[in-house]
Amino acid sequence: MKLTLKADKKYSICTCGLSQTMPYCDNTHREYNAEKNTEYKSLKITPDKDTSIEVTCSRWKSVKKNSI
C-alpha cells in the first residue's frame, strides 16, 4: 500500500492487523494485547520531508483471512 506522508507529521502504522482505519493504527491492539497477552505496538513514522512510502505487513493479510 502506497502512502504519501507530510513533513513533520507523526504517523502510526498498524502492525496488529486489527485497526478499523488501516493502514493507520487506531489502538485496537491495546485491548487485544490485554486479552491475548501479546505485545503489538504501532510503527511510528515522522518524516523530515514530504515523501511517499510503500507499507505492507504479513499480519494484515492473516487477520483478514482468519477474522480474529
TALINRA-V847667 format. One record per residue. RES is the residue in one small letter. PHI is phi in whole degrees, -180 to 180 (NA if undefined). PSI is psi in radians with two decimals (none if undefined). D_CENTER is the distance of its C-alpha to the mean C-alpha in whole Angstrom. Layout:
# TALINRA-V847667
res phi psi d_center
RES PHI PSI D_CENTER
RES PHI PSI D_CENTER
This chain:
# TALINRA-V847667
res phi psi d_center
m NA 2.26 12
k -93 2.31 13
l -123 2.49 12
t -106 2.10 15
l -111 2.50 14
k -95 2.55 17
a -58 2.44 19
d 63 0.27 18
k -105 2.35 16
k -86 2.25 13
y -118 2.48 9
s -118 2.04 6
i -99 2.33 3
c -67 2.38 1
t -119 -0.21 4
c -89 -0.43 7
g 87 0.08 7
l -101 -0.17 9
s -60 2.46 7
q -86 -0.07 10
t -121 0.65 9
m -50 2.45 7
p -88 0.11 5
y -86 2.58 5
c -76 2.40 4
d -118 0.26 8
n 69 0.30 9
t -59 -0.49 10
h -61 -0.45 10
r -63 -0.84 13
e -67 -0.74 15
y -61 -0.76 14
n -58 -0.77 14
a -65 -0.70 18
e -74 -0.67 19
k -107 0.04 18
n 56 0.80 19
t -111 3.09 15
e -132 0.76 13
y -66 2.47 10
k -139 2.73 8
s -80 2.75 5
l -93 2.09 6
k -94 2.32 9
i -134 2.28 11
t -133 1.64 14
p -71 2.58 16
d -88 -0.11 20
k -149 2.80 21
d -58 2.37 19
t -157 2.88 18
s -119 2.44 16
i -133 2.79 13
e -110 2.17 13
v -123 2.54 9
t -154 2.76 9
c -151 2.21 8
s -62 -0.48 11
r -66 -0.57 10
w -59 -0.80 9
k -70 -0.73 12
s -68 -0.59 14
v -69 -0.77 13
k -60 -0.77 14
k -66 -0.72 17
n -96 -0.15 18
s 44 1.15 17
i -62 none 16
